[in-house]
Amino acid sequence: MTRYLIDIRQMGAVKRQISALSRDLQETFNLGTMLVVPHITLAGPFSTDDDEHLVHDFAQVCDHQEDPPHYEVGGYGFFEKTRVVFVEITPDEALRQFRYRLAQAIVPYCSLREYDQVPADEFRFHSTLAMKLDRLTFLRIKWHFRHQEPVSPRYHPIRATLLKNSRILCEYDFSQGRMLTRAQAESRATRVRDNKVLRAWGDREGE
């Protein structure tokens, strides 16, 4: 079955910190080769039979977003029921509303889960560090994070990404106000541009 996901890829210092934290958990608690790509899920995973409609609605919601969305990173949180460990994400109102409009636009023909359909102010934004944990490991990791320093906030370009089977289908760049194809999103020119923006915002090491 084809699987879709809409997310925000994290970049620069935030990406490096989250990757390092995830690797540390893997090594400390012997979590195996579980790969965590630093991102913030906006919708999904879900399926649909109307790929063309999905791309159209994704582009339309992005194009009609008046204010570029932003967010802040900070401490750590835990989903007790599903035993997930994550970095807490605090979205601004623009991001809250953007995610909600996306969900409302695609829910008629996409298999969105219940948590994707909650009101704008109830959705819990997060960046996963570890998931699918057994109960004992989950409790040990919670104890481990009692004195862990929070992720240092860093600003970076925000792009909403539509993925199909874990590959970029298209990506909207809010700083440029335009949609990027997969080739454009993964191009060297885009990486160079991102690094310039990251350095301008004080992230000397870029991506």
Backbone torsions as a table, in degrees:
resi	resn	phi	psi	omega
1	MET	NA	135.9	178.2
2	THR	-70.1	133.1	-178.0
3	ARG	-117.1	131.8	179.7
4	TYR	-114.4	153.5	177.6
5	LEU	-149.9	138.8	173.5
6	ILE	-115.9	124.2	-176.9
7	ASP	-148.4	179.9	172.8
8	ILE	-117.8	118.0	177.7
9	ARG	-76.1	134.0	179.4
10	GLN	-91.1	147.1	-173.0
11	MET	-129.9	173.6	170.9
12	GLY	57.1	-140.9	-175.2
13	ALA	-62.0	-37.5	179.3
14	VAL	-63.3	-44.6	178.0
15	LYS	-59.2	-45.5	-178.0
16	ARG	-65.4	-40.4	-179.8
17	GLN	-65.6	-44.2	-179.2
18	ILE	-66.7	-40.7	177.3
19	SER	-61.6	-43.0	-179.5
20	ALA	-65.1	-40.9	178.2
21	LEU	-63.4	-43.2	179.7
22	SER	-63.7	-42.8	178.1
23	ARG	-63.3	-40.1	179.4
24	ASP	-62.0	-40.4	177.5
25	LEU	-65.3	-40.5	179.1
26	GLN	-60.1	-44.7	-177.0
27	GLU	-74.5	-42.3	-175.9
28	THR	-69.7	-37.6	-174.6
29	PHE	-112.4	13.2	174.7
30	ASN	52.1	57.0	-176.9
31	LEU	-87.2	2.3	178.6
32	GLY	81.9	-148.0	-174.3
33	THR	-102.5	28.0	179.4
34	MET	-59.1	117.6	-176.9
35	LEU	-94.5	124.7	176.7
36	VAL	-114.9	115.7	176.2
37	VAL	-93.1	119.3	-176.6
38	PRO	-58.8	114.8	-178.5
39	HIS	-160.5	167.2	175.1
40	ILE	-119.6	115.2	-179.4
41	THR	-74.2	131.4	176.0
42	LEU	-103.0	-31.0	177.1
43	ALA	-162.4	135.3	174.7
44	GLY	111.0	-176.3	3.9
45	PRO	-69.4	151.2	179.9
46	PHE	-148.6	171.3	177.4
47	SER	-126.7	161.7	176.8
48	THR	-160.9	154.9	175.6
49	ASP	-99.5	1.7	-175.1
50	ASP	-122.7	74.2	-178.4
51	ASP	-57.8	-43.4	-177.2
52	GLU	-64.7	-41.5	178.1
53	HIS	-63.9	-40.9	-179.9
54	LEU	-61.5	-48.8	179.5
55	VAL	-61.6	-40.8	179.6
56	HIS	-62.1	-48.1	-178.1
57	ASP	-67.9	-38.3	177.0
58	PHE	-59.4	-48.0	179.9
59	ALA	-63.5	-40.7	-177.4
60	GLN	-66.5	-43.8	178.8
61	VAL	-64.1	-41.1	178.5
62	CYS	-63.3	-45.4	-177.9
63	ASP	-63.3	-30.0	-177.6
64	HIS	-92.1	4.4	177.0
65	GLN	-76.1	111.7	-174.1
66	GLU	-73.9	-46.0	-177.7
67	ASP	-107.6	128.7	177.1
68	PRO	-58.0	130.1	-179.0
69	PRO	-73.3	154.2	177.5
70	HIS	-141.3	165.8	176.6
71	TYR	-154.6	165.9	175.3
72	GLU	-124.1	148.5	175.8
73	VAL	-106.5	163.2	-178.8
74	GLY	-164.7	-115.8	-174.4
75	GLY	-82.1	-152.3	-172.3
76	TYR	-127.2	149.5	179.4
77	GLY	-137.0	170.0	-175.2
78	PHE	-143.0	131.5	170.7
79	PHE	-92.9	107.0	-173.6
80	GLU	-65.0	-42.2	-174.5
81	LYS	-66.2	-43.2	-177.4
82	THR	-99.7	-2.6	177.3
83	ARG	55.8	60.4	177.7
84	VAL	-115.0	139.2	177.0
85	VAL	-111.1	134.2	-174.4
86	PHE	-149.4	164.3	171.4
87	VAL	-88.9	132.8	-179.5
88	GLU	-73.0	136.1	178.9
89	ILE	-118.6	127.6	176.9
90	THR	-108.1	106.4	-178.2
91	PRO	-83.8	155.1	170.0
92	ASP	-83.2	175.8	-176.2
93	GLU	-64.6	-32.7	179.4
94	ALA	-61.8	-41.6	179.6
95	LEU	-70.5	-39.5	177.2
96	ARG	-57.1	-48.5	-176.6
97	GLN	-71.4	-35.6	178.7
98	PHE	-61.5	-48.1	179.3
99	ARG	-60.2	-42.9	-177.8
100	TYR	-65.8	-41.6	178.7
101	ARG	-64.6	-37.5	175.9
102	LEU	-59.4	-49.0	-178.9
103	ALA	-60.5	-44.1	-179.1
104	GLN	-64.6	-33.8	-177.7
105	ALA	-71.2	-36.5	-172.0
106	ILE	-103.7	-9.5	-175.6
107	VAL	-62.4	-29.4	-179.7
108	PRO	-61.0	-26.2	-175.8
109	TYR	-131.6	8.6	177.2
110	CYS	-119.8	147.8	-176.4
111	SER	-85.1	59.9	179.7
112	LEU	-66.4	142.8	177.4
113	ARG	-78.9	168.1	-175.1
114	GLU	-58.7	-40.6	-176.6
115	TYR	-70.3	-19.6	176.7
116	ASP	-75.7	-16.2	-174.5
117	GLN	-103.1	5.5	-179.3
118	VAL	-69.7	159.4	178.8
119	PRO	-58.2	160.5	-174.5
120	ALA	-54.1	-38.8	-174.6
121	ASP	-88.2	3.0	-179.8
122	GLU	-107.7	-15.9	-178.8
123	PHE	-68.8	135.0	-177.5
124	ARG	-101.8	101.7	179.4
125	PHE	-72.6	140.6	-178.7
126	HIS	-161.7	163.7	174.7
127	SER	-124.5	113.2	-171.1
128	THR	-68.8	137.7	173.8
129	LEU	-106.1	-38.5	179.7
130	ALA	-156.1	147.1	-177.3
131	MET	-148.7	172.4	179.9
132	LYS	55.2	45.2	-177.5
133	LEU	-92.3	148.0	170.5
134	ASP	-74.4	162.5	-171.2
135	ARG	-62.1	-42.1	-178.0
136	LEU	-64.5	-45.7	179.2
137	THR	-63.1	-39.8	178.0
138	PHE	-59.2	-45.3	179.9
139	LEU	-66.3	-38.4	178.8
140	ARG	-65.7	-39.9	179.4
141	ILE	-68.2	-38.6	176.3
142	LYS	-58.4	-42.8	178.4
143	TRP	-65.6	-39.9	179.6
144	HIS	-58.1	-35.9	-175.2
145	PHE	-86.1	4.8	-178.8
146	ARG	-56.1	-40.1	-175.2
147	HIS	-119.1	19.9	179.8
148	GLN	-74.5	131.9	177.6
149	GLU	-65.0	140.1	179.5
150	PRO	-67.8	161.3	175.6
151	VAL	-66.9	133.9	-178.9
152	SER	-74.7	126.9	-178.8
153	PRO	-67.7	137.0	175.4
154	ARG	-142.7	137.0	176.7
155	TYR	-83.4	148.2	176.7
156	HIS	-159.0	165.9	180.0
157	PRO	-58.1	140.8	179.4
158	ILE	-112.2	124.3	176.1
159	ARG	-129.2	134.3	175.1
160	ALA	-89.8	127.7	-172.8
161	THR	-115.8	130.7	173.1
162	LEU	-102.7	118.2	-178.4
163	LEU	-109.8	144.7	175.7
164	LYS	-124.7	115.0	-175.9
165	ASN	51.7	47.1	175.2
166	SER	70.7	6.2	176.4
167	ARG	-111.5	141.9	-179.9
168	ILE	-62.4	126.6	174.3
169	LEU	-92.2	-45.7	172.1
170	CYS	-163.7	166.3	-174.5
171	GLU	-148.7	132.0	-179.3
172	TYR	-100.2	124.0	-179.9
173	ASP	-96.9	109.4	-177.1
174	PHE	-69.9	-30.3	-179.5
175	SER	-69.9	-29.8	177.8
176	GLN	-97.4	-16.7	-179.3
177	GLY	67.6	38.9	-179.6
178	ARG	-152.4	159.1	179.0
179	MET	-85.9	140.5	177.2
180	LEU	-112.2	140.7	171.3
181	THR	-74.5	171.9	176.9
182	ARG	-60.2	-42.7	-179.7
183	ALA	-61.8	-40.8	179.2
184	GLN	-69.1	-42.4	-178.6
185	ALA	-63.3	-32.8	-176.9
186	GLU	-99.6	6.5	-174.6
187	SER	-75.4	158.5	176.6
188	ARG	-63.5	-37.2	-179.8
189	ALA	-60.6	-40.1	178.8
190	THR	-68.4	-40.1	177.9
191	ARG	-63.0	-41.1	178.9
192	VAL	-63.1	-43.6	-179.9
193	ARG	-63.7	-44.3	178.2
194	ASP	-59.4	-44.2	-179.2
195	ASN	-63.2	-36.6	177.4
196	LYS	-64.5	-42.6	179.2
197	VAL	-66.1	-43.0	179.7
198	LEU	-61.7	-42.5	178.0
199	ARG	-65.0	-37.2	178.7
200	ALA	-64.4	-28.2	179.1
201	TRP	-94.8	12.4	173.2
202	GLY	94.0	8.0	177.5
203	ASP	-97.7	88.3	-170.6
204	ARG	-64.0	-28.0	-176.5
205	GLU	-88.4	-2.3	-179.7
206	GLY	60.4	-145.1	-178.6
207	GLU	-73.8	NA	NA
